[in-house]
Amino acid sequence: MPVLRPTWAEIDLAALRHNFQEIQKTIGDGCDVLAVVKADAYGHGASQVAPALAAAGADLFGVALVEEGVALRKLGIEQPILVLGGAFPGQETDILEYRLTPVLYDLNCAQRLDSAARNAGRPIDYHLKVDTGMGRLGFRMERLNEVLPILKKLNNLNMNGLMSHLAVADEPEKPLTGLQYQLFSDVTEKVTSSGFQPRYRHIANSAGIYSRELSGCNLVRPGISLYGGLTGGPFANQFTQQPVMRLVSQVAQLKDLPPGSGISYGHRFVTTRQSRVAAIPVGYADGYNRLLTNCGEVLIHGHRAPVAGTVCMDWTLVDVTDLSDVQVGDQVTLLGRDGEAMITAEEWANRIGSITYEVFCQVSKRVPRVFVNP
Ligand SMILES: Cc1ncc(COP(=O)(O)O)c(C=O)c1O
């Protein structure tokens, strides 16, 4: 594999396909998959991830922004693209031109889309979003009696989907998820009895897929489980999800230092023994979070070595005193597997008080993505 830069992210497309197939097996026949590839496929690189998922059988794609949807169309993605964040004023032309499907949660937006569709002489499909307990986007259920008749009159819009979003699916012991399903079923009843026939009904994100029956739904919206990042708490070891991203760098310089030597900005690490320190060309500008200062670990030759001192913008120092025979140029694994050892996104997230999603999304644009197993 060519090393393009000192630090790169290896993206394993075979692992991605495996995770997609796991989801398909779990949901069974009669349910379609909308692959969530927003935020550059959670930092994995949508330009390769989306075509790989399309080839694997993804039925629809989900993005946050109209701009992300346009980029997918320009890549040649032909499946329906759901814009989860909806259409903001002025984006109606792109919605029409690139055949995007906005999520609808606002009546002004509905009016704007309807006029644009009328002017273009072409209807716009949308998915109606109802808030069953997330408290974020979506019409409150109490408003449906007012909203549905208005939508019914907008002849240039077509309700292609009805959706909601789960708030605590990653905590299966909580009763809210069951309640949200019940409310969603009531909403479905109300919407269909008002004369709408949405082709898709969906509420489940990854944790929703793996935590309970998808009663009444015929579409799921996995994101993090495609990337092998649904690995915490109740989902640990539950199924054979594979990590898709490895973040890799190399030793740029080695230095032997006597006891009492301060290392990196602020001298937050001071050697207590004769030490060997390796400089690694990765920093917070690459997504190696500064909270890993004096607390992260990396893998070299399949063994762990601790981060020593402050993580800088472009550099991180690692104490390799306990490892034998480390050389300049040796590979350093910041995330993922090296031999028997592994640094999971979950471990990294726990160290910085965050979630696997953020670990992946933080890997910045300047880190080249190298796609393997196409
Ligand atoms: C509306 C919506 N659906 C689905 C997803 C995918 O969720 P997950 O990555 O937890 O599977 C997201 C992600 O945030 C979302 O906002």
Ligand as a Chemical Component Dictionary entry (heavy atoms), coordinates in Angstrom:
data_LIG
# 
_chem_comp.id                   LIG 
_chem_comp.type                 NON-POLYMER 
_chem_comp.pdbx_formal_charge   0 
_chem_comp.three_letter_code    LIG 
# 
loop_
_chem_comp_atom.comp_id 
_chem_comp_atom.atom_id 
_chem_comp_atom.alt_atom_id 
_chem_comp_atom.type_symbol 
_chem_comp_atom.charge 
_chem_comp_atom.model_Cartn_x 
_chem_comp_atom.model_Cartn_y 
_chem_comp_atom.model_Cartn_z 
_chem_comp_atom.pdbx_ordinal 
LIG C1 C1 C 0 -32.162 11.294 11.718 1  
LIG C2 C2 C 0 -31.031 10.325 11.836 2  
LIG N1 N1 N 0 -31.232 9.043  11.461 3  
LIG C3 C3 C 0 -30.246 8.127  11.552 4  
LIG C4 C4 C 0 -29.003 8.453  12.035 5  
LIG C5 C5 C 0 -27.946 7.399  12.155 6  
LIG O1 O1 O 0 -27.698 7.125  13.515 7  
LIG P1 P1 P 0 -26.607 6.079  13.974 8  
LIG O2 O2 O 0 -25.313 6.595  13.473 9  
LIG O3 O3 O 0 -26.690 6.096  15.462 10 
LIG O4 O4 O 0 -26.974 4.765  13.371 11 
LIG C6 C6 C 0 -28.762 9.752  12.443 12 
LIG C7 C7 C 0 -27.453 10.122 12.975 13 
LIG O5 O5 O 0 -27.231 10.968 13.752 14 
LIG C8 C8 C 0 -29.797 10.723 12.341 15 
LIG O6 O6 O 0 -29.621 11.992 12.714 16 
# 
loop_
_chem_comp_bond.comp_id 
_chem_comp_bond.atom_id_1 
_chem_comp_bond.atom_id_2 
_chem_comp_bond.value_order 
_chem_comp_bond.pdbx_ordinal 
LIG C1 C2 SING 1  
LIG C2 N1 SING 2  
LIG C2 C8 DOUB 3  
LIG N1 C3 DOUB 4  
LIG C3 C4 SING 5  
LIG C4 C5 SING 6  
LIG C4 C6 DOUB 7  
LIG C5 O1 SING 8  
LIG O1 P1 SING 9  
LIG P1 O2 DOUB 10 
LIG P1 O3 SING 11 
LIG P1 O4 SING 12 
LIG C6 C7 SING 13 
LIG C6 C8 SING 14 
LIG C7 O5 DOUB 15 
LIG C8 O6 SING 16 
# 
